[in-house]
Amino acid sequence: MQPLAHFQDLGDRLVVVNENTAKRNALSPDLYRVLHDAMDLAAREDRITSVILRGAGGFFCAGGDLGLLATRRDLPREERLAKIEDLHDVIRAVMDCPKPVIAAVEGGAAGAGVSLAFACDLIVADRNAKFTVAYVKAGLVPDGGLTSTLSAHLPRAALMQMALLGDPVTAERLHALGAISQVEEEGNVFAAALALADRLSKGPSTTHGRIKALVNAARAASPRDQMNAERDAMADAVAAPEAAEGIAAFLEKRTPEYAQLRRNT
């Protein structure tokens, strides 16, 4: 049987493609496996500076397969918890990856597909793409960290409208609220995601990882704890090769050569 997901290794970036097009790219064990493999590879390889997630056929991800979910109601609670943890393990893998992860959202995302998109660090979407927190329409509640990530991006009223009513919200509206990084015309999303990946490839990759870790930790940390985390990260960063190159380039009025630095180490 043809796998429902794969990733492409493009040298300095990975592209994960969900190909479950018969079910609008619903989540699948194949996608979970490929996402774990891609995040592990990105963490191990210094040459990789970013990961892009996309869905085939013009739609990002429809979330959980309701047909499969219907079979779980009679499972013991421990088994139901374990199935949800499979999703949460993937979401954590995306969040914990030390390289920036870009969601290229064409068409839209629903349910846990929204969770997956907002687990990413940058979201590029076509302006008419619709994000639907549709759990309530099936008598279900959000999972995949969605209430946490969306609470960090949206006013309470906007999140409640999405979660309680299941109303779709366009990427353009979410961009206006500051929840989405970039909107593009239909057909331009993947090219825009590649352009972002190209910008990241020219930057200080280890520093990107430090910034990502700090921003993610800030959601739950007290101001004092977060300042302590910033202190520790800055103390490590200032002694690292990327800072040496970046500061020297600034003083010499030239462009930092971070990519060359990676090749030399």
Protein Blocks (a to p, Z undefined) as FASTA:
>chain_A
ZZfbdcddehjaccdddfklknoopacfklmmmmmmmmmmmmmmmklgbdcdddehhiab
ecjafklmmmmmmpcfklmmmmmmmmmmmmmmmmmpmbdcddddehiaehjlmmmmmmpm
bdcddfkbccddfklmnopaceehlmmmmmmmpcfklmmmmmmnopacdfklmmmnopaf
bdcdehilmmmmmmmmmmmmmmcfklmmmmmmmmmmmmmmcfklmmmmmmmmmmmmmmpm
klmmmmmmmmnopacdfklmmmmZZ
